[in-house]
Amino acid sequence: MNTIERPIYGLLKNSLADQRIVVITGMRRVGKTTTLHWLLDQIPSENKIYLDLERLDQRSVFQEQNYDLVLDYLRNRGMDPAKPLTVALDEIQFVPNIPSVIKYLYDAYKIKFLLTGSSSYYLKNLFTESMAGRKIVFEIFPLAFGEFLDFHGISYHRRSNFAEMLFDKPEYERLKGEYENYLQYGGLPDVVLQSNPQVKLEILQDILSSYINIDVRLMADFRKIGELQLLLKVLALRIGNKLDQTKLAQVVGVTRPTLAAYLEFLEKTYMIHRLPALTNADRATALGKKLYFYDNGIANVLAQPSEGALFQNSIFNQLNFLGELSYLGKGNDYEIDFILDQKIGLESKVHPVQSDELKLKRIAAKHSLEESWLVGRSPTPGFDQFIWGGLIF
């Protein structure tokens, strides 16, 4: 299989060296199946098999009450359980009792399992403590901007620190069209590989529809799907803002407990992320969390957020690959959009100017941050002391 390798693939390949179950999870259409096929291809043995649990015939095998019948099925497919055997199962959320089957075959026959599931919400509910020590979980996210360029065969120089990411006019001119495309349509592989803008939008709409009609109905017991759809649209217009759950519940027309359940589900299924404040746990709860979507394209088809919101959302996703994120704020007085690893402050601006930089440095010094950087989308005349977003690969 000719696959564009992503940075996480090296970690996945290393996971083949031990007997633990490998679980690959992430949002719909993020590339889990492609990754699973690639990982299976890295195993030199022919004693391996891929099964798609979306298929009714293959799903029914793992719904048998007698787990030894699963072993018979594998033997009939040419597999030999007496030798090292690898079984790749795609979309395990379609079989509710799958952890029991896997645990039995893993313990009794030492089968190496490679699994994909569509959300941490599902995995945390089904993979109980009985699987502790037996599994290793990898989360896959939409493409970083460097991966986006890889998918288009465009060369670039990866910067090793933020100082090297300062505005570079030749690189800005060369890559700005690609970066604007990334901001608009996001980083889901199927979307990235499509050149026609209208088809990109159609794919994104299809992903959203499948999420609502398959993932939500399969993994949650929500009676009013329309409420969740409305909430998604409302949230897409609140990117980068702190969530006022009381007001949000009123806007959507639900109770606060219902809203809390919806938000938890959206976060655990990799649709949104709630960014905490940089402070102790009690104070962070009081300050509230800021909202971001894991993919710009999804947010854009939901409600067409402002250019500033889309840019900030993209910077969140680009920085999310680099370390632990939080934000810094003091009420309505001031705020820094992102704090990386509790020591580097980054503020996003569509059109950065020198006064933005001076303000950021004052706040960063007040809070003893080691570094602070202004991140811009487009240059302004006479000011180039900012990181261009398109250089955060």
RAMO-V912867 format. One record per residue. N is the residue number from 0. OMEGA is omega in whole degrees, -180 to 180 (none if undefined). Layout:
BEGIN
n/omega
N/OMEGA
N/OMEGA
END
This chain:
BEGIN
n/omega
0/180
1/-174
2/173
3/-174
4/178
5/-178
6/-178
7/-177
8/178
9/178
10/180
11/180
12/178
13/-178
14/179
15/-174
16/178
17/-171
18/-176
19/176
20/179
21/179
22/179
23/-177
24/-178
25/-177
26/179
27/176
28/180
29/177
30/-177
31/-178
32/177
33/179
34/-180
35/178
36/-180
37/-178
38/179
39/179
40/-179
41/-180
42/-175
43/-179
44/174
45/-179
46/-177
47/-176
48/175
49/178
50/-178
51/-176
52/167
53/178
54/-176
55/-177
56/-180
57/177
58/-176
59/179
60/-176
61/174
62/178
63/177
64/177
65/-174
66/178
67/176
68/175
69/178
70/177
71/179
72/179
73/177
74/180
75/177
76/176
77/-180
78/-180
79/-178
80/179
81/178
82/177
83/-174
84/176
85/179
86/178
87/-180
88/-178
89/176
90/-175
91/-179
92/180
93/-180
94/-175
95/-177
96/-174
97/179
98/180
99/179
100/-177
101/-179
102/-180
103/-177
104/178
105/-178
106/-174
107/-172
108/177
109/178
110/175
111/-179
112/171
113/-172
114/167
115/175
116/-169
117/179
118/174
119/177
120/-180
121/-175
122/-177
123/179
124/-175
125/179
126/-174
127/-179
128/179
129/179
130/-179
131/180
132/-178
133/-173
134/172
135/-173
136/176
137/176
138/177
139/-179
140/173
141/-173
142/166
143/-176
144/176
145/177
146/176
147/179
148/176
149/-178
150/179
151/179
152/-178
153/-179
154/177
155/178
156/-179
157/180
158/-176
159/178
160/-175
161/179
162/179
163/-178
164/178
165/-174
166/-180
167/-172
168/179
169/179
170/176
171/-179
172/-178
173/-170
174/-173
175/179
176/179
177/-179
178/177
179/176
180/179
181/179
182/-174
183/-170
184/175
185/-171
186/175
187/-170
188/-179
189/180
190/-179
191/-176
192/180
193/-177
194/-176
195/-178
196/-179
197/179
198/175
199/-180
200/180
201/178
202/179
203/178
204/179
205/178
206/178
207/180
208/179
209/178
210/-179
211/-171
212/180
213/-175
214/-177
215/-178
216/-178
217/-169
218/-177
219/180
220/180
221/-177
222/-175
223/-178
224/-180
225/178
226/180
227/178
228/178
229/179
230/179
231/-180
232/179
233/-180
234/-179
235/177
236/-180
237/179
238/178
239/-179
240/173
241/-176
242/172
243/-172
244/178
245/180
246/-179
247/178
248/179
249/-179
250/-177
251/180
252/179
253/176
254/179
255/177
256/178
257/178
258/180
259/179
260/178
261/-178
262/179
263/180
264/-180
265/180
266/-177
267/175
268/172
269/175
270/-179
271/172
272/176
273/-173
274/-178
275/176
276/177
277/178
278/178
279/-172
280/-178
281/-179
282/180
283/178
284/-180
285/-179
286/-179
287/-178
288/178
289/-173
290/172
291/173
292/179
293/178
294/-180
295/-178
296/178
297/180
298/-176
299/179
300/178
301/-172
302/-179
303/178
304/179
305/-179
306/178
307/180
308/179
309/179
310/179
311/180
312/178
313/178
314/175
315/-177
316/179
317/180
318/-177
319/178
320/-171
321/-179
322/-178
323/-177
324/170
325/174
326/180
327/179
328/174
329/-179
330/177
331/-175
332/-179
333/-177
334/168
335/-172
336/-174
337/171
338/-178
339/178
340/174
341/-176
342/-178
343/180
344/179
345/-179
346/-178
347/177
348/178
349/178
350/-176
351/177
352/-174
353/180
354/176
355/-179
356/-179
357/179
358/180
359/-177
360/177
361/-179
362/-179
363/179
364/180
365/-177
366/175
367/175
368/-178
369/-179
370/171
371/-175
372/172
373/-180
374/-176
375/177
376/-178
377/-179
378/173
379/-177
380/173
381/-180
382/180
383/-180
384/178
385/174
386/173
387/-177
388/-178
389/176
390/174
391/-174
392/none
END
